[in-house]
Amino acid sequence: QHLYDIVIDVDSYKYFLPFCKSSQILRRSDCGTLFDASLKIGVSNLPPLNAIEEEYVSRVRHVQQVSRNDGKDEWIIEANSIRSNLFHGLSSSWQITLLDKDVLLVRDRDGPTTSTSLDGKNGKIMTKVKFEVEISVADPIISVALENILESVAIQQMEAFEKRCKEIPCSLKKEK
């Protein structure tokens, strides 16, 4: 639940996510599982994408559910760009699953997967995190540049979320 709360707290991204210049939730649905958010990203020191900046709006869907596979709690967050000048398509997804205490995961080179350990009331809480990002752009030069740095950027983002989880105590719950 802790990591899920941090991931859907888009208003705070500007304070801890690399390359995020501004972030704001624009509106929430009545059902409580959808919201639109504006993000402004800027790359100024990551060759070959020096001095690229883009502001886009994404529709975010987030749910907590019980996994059909193993009956464990899982949290799903999916974001899809609905307005952007640079990106033809930009989507990301998070799948966060609680693990047994004795399971330890490491980052998989086929895609950022990590374990997050947080001190809970009954010891360590371990989660498996699957994070995927897909981007398409019209400009072939930017497309090639993105292909070269996307994995590195995704890893930096995962590390920023892990750090944020450690900085923000589990017991602090934001009023939504």
N, C-alpha and C positions, 0 to 999 in steps of 0.2 A: 504494500500500500504506500509506503514511504517514497520509493522511487517513482511510482505512478503519479503521486501528488506533485512531485518535483517536475516531471515531464509535462504534465498538463498546466503547470504554472507558467505559461508563456510570457506573462507580463514580466517575469524575473529573468528571462533569458539574457537580456541586455547586460545584466550584472555579472554573468559567469561564463557564457558561451563564447568560444573563440569566433571571431569574424562577425558577431552579431552586434550591430550598431544601435538598433532599437527593436522593441518588441511590445506588442499590445494586443490584448483580446478586444475585438471590435464589438461583437455581439454573441449572445448565447441563445441556444434554442430553448423552448419551453420544456422539452423532454429532458434536458440536462445532459445529454450525451453528445451534443454537437456544439461547436463554436467556430467562428471565423476569427482569424488572427492575422495581424500585419507584422511582417518581419523585414527589417532592412539589414542586409548583409554587405560587408565590404571587405575586399581583399586588397591590402596595400603592400604586403611584404612577403608574398608567396609567389615567386616566379613560376610560370610565365604570366600569371594573372595579376600583375601589378595594376593598381588603381581601377579595379572593377567594383561597382556598387550596384545593388539592385534592391528595390523594395517590392515585395509581393504579398499577396493575400492567400492564405490557405484555409480550407475547411477541414476541421479536425473532428474526428469521431473517436470517442473513448468509452470503453465499457469494462466493467469487471464481470468476470464469469467463472464458471467451473469448467475446467478442461474436459472435453469428451473422452480424451485418451486415457487420462490417469486420475481424474476426479480432483485434481489440485486446483487451488485458486490461481487464476491468471488474469492479467490486465492487458488489454489491447488498445493501442493508440495508433490511428492512421491519419495522415495528413496529406492532402492533395491541393496543389496550387490551383486557384480558381482565377487569379489575375496576376499577370507578370509580363513585363516587356522583354526580358531576357530569356526566360525559360519557356519552352513549348510544353514541357511537362516536368513537374517536380513532385515527387511523392516520397513519403517516408513511413515506415511502420515500426512499431515497437511491440514485442510480445514479451511480457514479464511473467515468469512462472515461479512460484515458491518451490524450493527444493528441500529434500531431507537434509538434516543437519550434517550428515557425514559425506555429502557430495561436494566435490570441488571441481570447478571448471576453469579452463584457461581460454584466452582469446584464440579463436579459430581463424586461421589465415584466409579461409574461404569467405569470411564475413565476420564482422565484429560480434563476438559472443563473449560475454564475460560473466563472472559471478560477482555479486555485491554482498558483502558481509556487513551487517549492521547489528549493533548491540540491541537486542530486544529484551523483554522482561524475562524470557525463559532461555537466555543465552543468545547464540548467534542465529540470525535469520539469513538464509542463503537464497538468492534468486538467480535464475537463469534469464539472461537478457538476449533477445534476438533483435537486432537493429538493422534495418535495410533502408537504403536510399537509392532512388532512381531519378536521374536527371536527363533531360534532352533539351538541346538548344539548337537554334537555326544556324548560328555562326560556326563554320567548321573549325576555325582556329580555336575558338573558345571550347568547342566540344573536345578536341584533342587535348587541350590543356587540362580540362576537367577530368578526363580519363586518367591523366598522369597523377593527379593529386587527390582524387576522391577518397581513396582508401585512407590516406593520411588524415584528411579532414574528418572522416567518420570516426577514426580512432581518437583524434583530439576531442571530438564532441563527447564520445563515450567517457573518456577520462574526466572531462569537465563535469559531467553528470555524476560520476562516481565521487569526485571531490565534493560536489555540492551536497550529496547524500551524507557525507561525513561531517560537513560543516553545519548542516541544519538538523537539529535533534529530531528523532522520530516522534517525540511527544508533541511537537508543535504542529497543530492542525490549523490550516488557513480556513477561514469562513468563505465559502463559495457562494 
